[in-house]
């Protein structure tokens, strides 16, 4: 057994309330609304009861489509992230509030002010998942339209973040009068105007908001390409990674990020790595396999399986039997459309179909069973004690700093984690027993913002 590299390290947990997806089991009778405020209230207060670091909202700028039609099998219809989180700030005291906001289709002065407002309203608990988009399909709804080349979007993102940080730094620490007896509410010359003319932006602004108790919103990033990893090493404070299942892959990713941090002149622990994951718990070991299978089969229903396979074949399969065979005809040789997400974007349809047919023949699988077997799975299943041991191993051996959990049921999906798993983690001294700070930056154990050191 490998030796613990960080034997006293505590696990950081976030809850990821996804945007458009088919992995939330909306068809279960216990599932709640994806839009009503009560759902958001229930999840965030449960997470805060479980001493989570952050509540993380995913957001998309356009609904996913297939064959030119809105894909009605997905969870969709989410209200604006910053609006939702501002409302949740008023009913919570500790938990961080992280908004996914797109760099490609926003402007620095406007978005920096919105995020600063959330940070102030929450008392220093805001985070920003700074995502980039390079596809024309999303961009069609925006005046700039089109898209940015993959490398160019990170260049734009770097300039965007630099300007946002200038805006957040524009008020001096003692800008606001400390006493009602002062001659003016705002100290003279305490606010600096920002003027910038870069390759991507032209900014002329005198910012209107002071810094929060944590000074800047915490910057999250989720890119996994070499350019995305370099961008994170230069700018991010937390990485929301996709390596939440395979320990060896997660360890390689974490070591790579640490090396990139050193190359960027930052301490190798300057970024917290939180893989996205799903956790399925059963009280008895004999129940684990059945429950995990129920979750997976509930996520990939017959209609969803037909849609997923139809995306590969480039055909509308909605009139087929999901419990029948894969299509006998070959798919069109064109690349797979990215309108359903990036998981198979641009891959070779013919090659995927060949591999799936071989799998179906070898295991005698139906179309739906192939869709289940080939689905991207990320997570842990076991008894609370088993999962607590595994999460502790990941963090203490350096594969991650914690996890961003996507509940498979909303809003009740965190209940078992908070009631069963958290006590097991606390017994192992691998999870906090109380909040010891008031800001998201303090919860995560982060240093001051890069421009404030």
Residue pairs with C-beta under 8 A, 6 or more apart in sequence:
2 397
3 397
4 396
4 397
5 396
5 397
5 398
6 395
6 396
6 397
6 398
7 396
8 429
9 395
9 396
9 401
9 430
10 395
10 430
10 431
10 432
11 391
11 392
11 395
11 401
11 402
11 403
11 425
11 430
11 431
12 53
12 272
12 274
12 401
12 402
12 403
12 443
12 444
12 445
13 50
13 51
13 52
13 53
13 402
13 403
13 404
13 405
13 431
14 52
14 53
14 54
14 55
14 56
14 96
14 98
14 274
14 402
14 403
14 404
14 405
15 43
15 44
15 47
15 52
15 54
15 55
15 56
15 404
15 405
15 406
15 407
15 414
16 56
16 58
16 240
16 276
16 404
16 405
16 406
17 40
17 43
17 55
17 56
17 57
17 58
17 407
17 410
18 24
18 58
18 75
18 406
19 57
19 58
19 59
19 60
19 75
19 76
19 78
19 100
20 58
20 60
20 63
20 64
20 74
20 75
20 76
20 78
20 341
21 58
21 74
21 75
22 73
22 74
22 75
22 299
22 300
22 304
23 278
23 299
23 406
23 408
24 31
24 34
24 75
24 406
24 407
24 408
24 409
24 410
25 31
25 295
25 298
25 299
25 408
25 409
26 34
26 75
26 410
27 298
27 301
28 298
28 409
30 409
30 412
31 409
31 410
32 38
32 39
32 42
32 410
32 411
32 412
33 39
34 75
34 76
34 77
34 78
34 410
35 77
35 78
35 79
37 84
37 87
38 411
39 410
39 411
40 84
40 87
40 88
40 411
41 88
41 91
42 411
42 412
43 55
43 407
43 410
43 411
43 414
44 55
44 88
44 91
44 92
44 95
45 91
45 92
46 411
46 414
46 415
46 418
47 55
47 95
47 414
47 418
48 92
48 93
48 94
48 95
49 418
50 414
50 417
50 418
50 422
51 94
51 422
51 431
51 432
51 433
51 434
51 435
52 95
53 95
53 96
53 402
53 440
53 443
53 444
54 95
54 96
54 97
54 98
54 127
54 440
54 443
54 444
55 85
55 88
55 92
55 95
55 96
55 97
55 98
56 98
56 100
56 127
56 129
56 220
56 240
56 404
57 78
57 81
57 84
57 85
57 98
57 99
57 100
58 78
58 100
59 78
59 80
59 81
59 99
59 100
59 101
60 78
60 138
61 102
61 105
61 133
61 138
61 141
62 137
62 138
62 140
62 141
63 70
63 71
63 74
63 76
64 70
64 71
64 74
64 76
64 339
64 340
64 341
65 71
65 339
65 340
66 307
66 310
66 311
66 337
66 339
66 340
67 310
67 316
70 76
71 307
71 340
73 301
73 303
73 304
73 307
78 84
81 99
81 100
81 101
82 99
82 101
82 114
82 115
82 117
82 118
85 97
85 98
85 99
85 118
85 122
85 126
86 117
86 118
86 121
86 122
88 97
89 97
89 118
89 121
89 122
89 123
89 125
90 121
92 122
92 125
94 125
94 435
94 438
94 443
95 125
96 125
96 126
96 127
96 218
96 439
96 440
96 443
96 444
97 118
97 122
97 125
97 126
97 127
97 440
98 126
98 127
98 128
98 129
98 218
98 220
98 440
99 115
99 118
99 126
99 127
99 128
99 129
100 129
100 131
101 111
101 114
101 115
101 128
101 129
101 130
101 131
102 131
102 132
102 133
103 130
103 131
103 132
103 153
103 156
103 157
103 160
103 161
104 132
104 133
104 134
104 138
104 139
104 147
104 148
104 153
104 156
104 157
105 133
105 138
105 139
105 142
105 144
106 160
107 201
108 160
108 163
108 164
108 167
108 201
108 203
109 163
109 167
109 194
109 203
109 205
111 164
112 163
112 164
112 167
112 168
112 207
113 167
113 207
113 208
113 209
115 126
115 128
115 164
115 217
116 167
116 168
116 207
116 209
116 211
116 212
116 217
117 209
118 126
118 217
119 125
119 126
119 212
119 214
119 216
119 217
120 209
120 210
120 212
122 212
123 212
123 213
123 438
123 439
124 212
124 213
124 214
124 215
124 438
124 439
124 440
124 441
125 214
125 438
125 439
125 440
126 212
126 214
126 217
126 218
126 440
127 217
127 218
127 219
127 220
127 238
127 440
128 217
128 218
128 219
128 220
129 220
129 221
129 222
129 240
130 157
130 160
130 161
130 219
130 220
130 221
130 235
130 236
131 221
131 222
132 148
132 153
132 154
132 156
132 157
132 223
133 139
133 147
133 153
134 147
134 148
134 149
134 150
134 153
135 147
135 338
136 145
136 146
136 147
137 338
137 339
138 147
139 145
139 146
139 147
148 156
150 225
150 227
151 227
154 223
154 227
154 228
154 230
154 231
155 199
155 200
156 200
157 231
157 235
158 231
158 234
158 235
159 198
159 199
159 200
159 201
160 200
160 201
161 219
161 235
163 194
163 196
163 198
163 201
163 203
165 216
165 449
165 450
165 451
166 194
166 196
166 451
167 194
167 205
167 207
168 207
168 211
168 215
168 216
168 217
168 449
169 192
169 211
169 216
169 451
169 452
170 191
170 192
170 193
170 194
170 206
170 207
171 190
171 191
171 192
171 207
171 209
171 210
171 211
172 187
172 190
172 191
172 192
173 211
174 187
174 190
175 186
175 187
175 190
175 191
175 210
176 185
176 186
176 187
176 210
177 184
177 185
177 186
177 187
191 206
191 207
193 204
193 205
193 206
194 203
194 204
194 205
194 206
194 207
195 203
195 204
196 202
196 203
197 203
212 439
213 438
213 439
214 439
214 440
214 441
214 442
215 441
215 448
215 449
215 452
216 449
216 451
216 452
218 237
218 238
218 440
218 441
218 444
218 446
219 235
219 236
219 237
219 238
220 236
220 237
220 238
220 239
220 240
221 228
221 231
221 232
221 235
221 236
221 238
221 239
221 240
222 228
222 239
222 240
222 241
222 242
223 229
223 231
223 232
224 241
224 242
224 253
229 256
229 257
229 260
230 260
230 264
232 239
232 257
232 260
232 271
233 257
233 260
233 261
233 263
233 264
233 266
233 271
234 264
235 450
236 271
237 270
237 271
237 272
237 441
237 444
237 446
237 449
238 271
238 272
238 273
238 274
238 444
238 446
239 257
239 271
239 272
239 273
239 274
240 274
240 275
240 276
240 404
241 250
241 253
241 273
241 274
241 275
241 276
241 400
242 275
242 276
242 378
243 249
243 250
243 253
243 275
243 400
244 250
244 275
244 276
244 277
244 278
244 378
244 379
244 400
244 403
244 404
245 277
245 377
245 378
245 379
245 380
247 393
247 394
247 397
247 399
250 275
250 394
250 399
250 400
251 397
251 398
251 399
253 273
254 273
254 398
254 399
254 400
255 398
257 271
257 273
258 268
258 269
259 268
261 267
261 268
261 270
261 271
262 268
267 447
270 447
272 401
272 402
272 444
272 445
272 446
273 400
273 401
274 400
274 401
274 402
274 403
274 404
275 378
275 400
275 403
275 404
276 378
276 403
276 404
276 406
277 378
277 379
277 380
277 403
277 404
277 405
277 406
278 295
278 377
278 378
278 379
278 380
278 405
278 406
278 407
278 408
279 379
279 380
279 381
279 387
279 403
279 405
279 417
279 421
280 288
280 291
280 292
280 295
280 379
280 380
280 381
280 382
280 408
281 291
281 381
281 382
281 383
281 384
281 387
281 416
281 417
281 420
281 421
282 288
282 290
282 291
282 381
282 382
282 383
283 383
283 384
283 420
284 383
285 382
285 383
285 386
288 381
288 382
288 383
288 386
289 381
291 381
292 381
295 408
296 372
296 375
296 377
297 372
298 408
299 375
299 408
300 308
300 368
300 371
300 372
300 375
302 322
302 323
302 368
303 318
303 322
304 371
305 322
305 367
305 368
305 370
305 371
305 372
306 317
306 318
306 320
306 322
306 367
306 368
307 317
307 318
308 371
308 375
309 317
309 326
309 327
309 356
309 367
309 370
309 371
310 316
310 317
310 318
311 336
311 337
311 340
311 344
312 331
312 336
312 344
312 349
312 352
312 353
312 356
313 327
313 329
313 331
313 332
313 349
313 353
314 331
314 332
314 334
314 336
314 349
315 327
315 329
315 331
317 327
317 367
320 327
320 367
321 367
322 366
322 367
322 368
322 371
323 366
323 367
323 368
324 366
324 367
325 360
325 366
325 367
326 353
326 356
326 357
326 360
326 367
326 370
330 350
330 353
331 349
331 350
331 352
331 353
332 349
333 348
333 349
333 350
334 349
335 345
335 346
335 347
335 348
335 349
336 344
336 345
336 346
336 347
336 349
337 345
338 345
338 346
343 376
344 352
356 370
356 374
359 365
359 370
359 373
359 374
360 366
360 369
360 370
363 369
363 373
365 373
380 387
380 390
380 391
381 387
382 390
384 420
384 421
384 423
384 424
385 424
387 421
387 424
388 421
388 424
388 425
388 427
388 428
388 430
389 428
391 403
391 425
391 430
392 425
392 428
392 430
393 399
394 400
394 403
395 401
395 402
395 430
396 430
405 414
405 417
407 413
407 414
407 417
422 431
425 431
426 432
426 433
435 443
436 442
437 443
441 448
447 453
